[in-house]
Amino acid sequence: MIVQLHILQAAADYVQFLAAPPAAPTGGINTDGILSFFATKILPILLCLLGIVFIGRANKGEVSKTITSSGIAILGLVFMAGAGTLFFVGDNLVKLLFGG
């Protein structure tokens, strides 16, 4: 008897869903939240790991390799910052050219 009531309730819910399906979400992906999460949670951990690697190499006496790795890491950070800047500049250019 209880199983039949559950089946009837599920059927009624399905009929109600078909009569008035839920509205599609109007918002998009929260890219600001995603960028904020990466900037506040992931990036500091990666920088900490880089620092540990550099300190480990410097303690072994591999100063030239440490300087080279540090330079590459700094260039990588510059490229990432440039990509973020281009993202916002590109967004503004699209709005300027196509209106919006």
VMD Tcl script that draws the C-alpha trace (Angstrom):
set ca {
  {0.00 0.00 0.00}
  {2.80 2.42 0.91}
  {4.69 1.58 -2.29}
  {1.59 2.34 -4.34}
  {1.25 5.73 -2.62}
  {4.86 6.56 -3.45}
  {4.32 5.58 -7.08}
  {1.17 7.71 -7.27}
  {2.99 10.66 -5.66}
  {5.90 10.31 -8.11}
  {3.48 10.19 -11.03}
  {1.68 13.30 -9.76}
  {4.99 15.13 -9.38}
  {5.96 14.13 -12.92}
  {2.67 15.36 -14.36}
  {3.09 18.65 -12.48}
  {6.63 18.96 -13.85}
  {5.41 18.40 -17.41}
  {2.66 20.99 -16.97}
  {5.03 23.70 -15.72}
  {8.73 22.85 -16.02}
  {11.06 24.89 -13.86}
  {12.47 28.04 -15.40}
  {15.96 27.86 -16.84}
  {18.60 29.56 -14.73}
  {19.13 33.12 -15.85}
  {22.61 33.63 -14.42}
  {25.81 32.45 -15.99}
  {28.95 31.04 -14.49}
  {30.34 33.13 -11.65}
  {33.76 33.76 -13.19}
  {34.59 36.42 -10.61}
  {34.12 33.85 -7.86}
  {36.27 31.31 -9.68}
  {39.07 33.83 -10.25}
  {38.84 34.97 -6.64}
  {39.07 31.35 -5.45}
  {42.19 30.69 -7.52}
  {43.79 33.98 -6.47}
  {43.15 33.47 -2.75}
  {43.45 29.69 -2.34}
  {45.41 28.02 -5.13}
  {48.00 30.63 -6.12}
  {49.48 31.10 -2.60}
  {49.93 27.34 -2.26}
  {51.73 27.14 -5.62}
  {53.97 30.08 -4.71}
  {54.78 28.43 -1.38}
  {55.77 25.21 -3.15}
  {57.98 27.18 -5.54}
  {59.64 28.88 -2.59}
  {60.33 25.55 -0.92}
  {61.91 24.19 -4.10}
  {64.09 27.29 -4.47}
  {65.22 27.16 -0.84}
  {66.02 23.47 -1.22}
  {68.14 24.11 -4.29}
  {69.92 27.07 -2.69}
  {70.82 24.93 0.34}
  {72.42 22.36 -1.96}
  {74.71 25.03 -3.41}
  {73.00 25.18 -6.80}
  {72.74 28.97 -6.81}
  {72.86 29.36 -10.60}
  {70.03 26.86 -11.08}
  {68.07 28.61 -8.34}
  {68.47 32.00 -10.02}
  {67.48 30.53 -13.39}
  {64.42 28.82 -11.93}
  {63.45 31.99 -10.06}
  {63.70 34.01 -13.27}
  {61.55 31.51 -15.15}
  {58.97 31.54 -12.35}
  {58.86 35.34 -12.33}
  {58.42 35.40 -16.11}
  {55.61 32.86 -15.78}
  {53.87 35.07 -13.23}
  {54.28 38.07 -15.54}
  {52.72 36.11 -18.41}
  {49.80 35.02 -16.20}
  {49.21 38.60 -15.07}
  {49.39 39.71 -18.71}
  {46.84 37.09 -19.72}
  {44.49 38.31 -16.99}
  {44.95 41.88 -18.15}
  {44.25 40.90 -21.76}
  {41.08 39.14 -20.61}
  {39.73 42.38 -19.13}
  {41.05 44.57 -21.98}
  {39.50 42.22 -24.54}
  {36.18 42.31 -22.71}
  {36.22 46.11 -22.79}
  {37.17 46.14 -26.49}
  {34.29 43.81 -27.37}
  {31.87 46.01 -25.43}
  {33.26 49.10 -27.16}
  {33.10 47.65 -30.67}
  {29.81 45.75 -30.48}
  {28.04 47.65 -27.72}
  {26.79 45.87 -24.74}
}
mol new
graphics top color blue
foreach p $ca { graphics top sphere $p radius 0.5 }
foreach p [lrange $ca 0 end-1] q [lrange $ca 1 end] { graphics top cylinder $p $q radius 0.2 }
display resetview
